[in-house]
Amino acid sequence: MDRSSRVRDSSSSVCRTLNSDDGAIEYRLTPTSSGLLVERVQRRMGSRRIVLSTLFADGDSFERWCDADSIRFECPLVYTSLKRDGRVFFGGGA
């Protein structure tokens, strides 16, 4: 199961955070005036982290990016939540 939460950022838009059960992968989805900002944080052994931030202007590019991410196989519940939240943002429903 994934752990998720909704938090408010300083611009008062709703941010969505999704985590794998082991905390190795985290996604932060932040609506902006230019599209959907997605931050993917992958924690490695020790204190190493890989951070990727991407701004999506449309739902099609977001869907393609999600489908190319290995999370789809490693944590399917996180993947499903990520795609669902993106669809909602871009007006595609849940």
N, C-alpha and C positions, 0 to 999 in steps of 0.2 A: 504494500500500500504506500502511497506517497503522502508526505506531510505537506500541507499547503496552508497558506495564510493570506489574509488581505490586510494590508497596512496602508496608511495614508502618508504620502510624502509631503514635502513642503509646498508643492503647488496644488495640493488638495485633490489630485487625481488619484484614483484607486490603483495601487500597485498589487501585483499578484506574485507570490513567491511559491515555487514548487521545489520540493526536495526529495531525493531518493531516501529510502529507509536508512541506509548506512551513512547518509550525509555526504557521499562522495560527489554527487552532482546536485547543483542548485541552479534554478532558472528564476530570474526576476523579470517580469513583464511590466513595463511602464508605458501607459498611453502618453503620447506627446502630440503637439500640434502638427508634426510632420509624419506621424505614423506610430508604429509600435516599436519601442525600444526593448530588445531582448538581451539580457546579460546571462551568459552561461558560465558558471564557475565549476571547475572540476578540481577537486582536492586530490593530491597525490600523497604518497607516503611522506612522513615528516611534515614540514611546513610549506611544501611546494603547492602552488595553485596555478591553474591555467584559466585565464579569464578571456572571454570573447564577448564583445558587445557589437550588436548589429541593429540597425534601424530598418524596419520594413515599411514600405509605403503602400503595399497592397497585399491582399490575402494570398494570391497565387505564389508569390515569392516566399512568403512565410511558410506555406504548406510544403513547397519544394525543399526548403531548408530543413524543416522538421523531418521530412521523409529521408533525407540524406544523413541524419544524425544517428549514430550507433545506439543512442538511448532507446530507440524504437525496439531493439532486441534485448537490451540489458535491463531496462525498467519500463515495461510496456504500460503500466498504470500512469507513470509520470508523463510518458509520451502522449497518451490519450488525453490527459488533462491539459497538457501544453497545447495540443492542436485544438481542443475544444475552446480554450480560453482565447486563442488567436482568432478562431472563427467568430466568436462572440464580438470581439473588438472590431473586426472587419465587416460585421453585419451579416455573417453567414449563419447565424443561429448557433445553438448548442449542439 
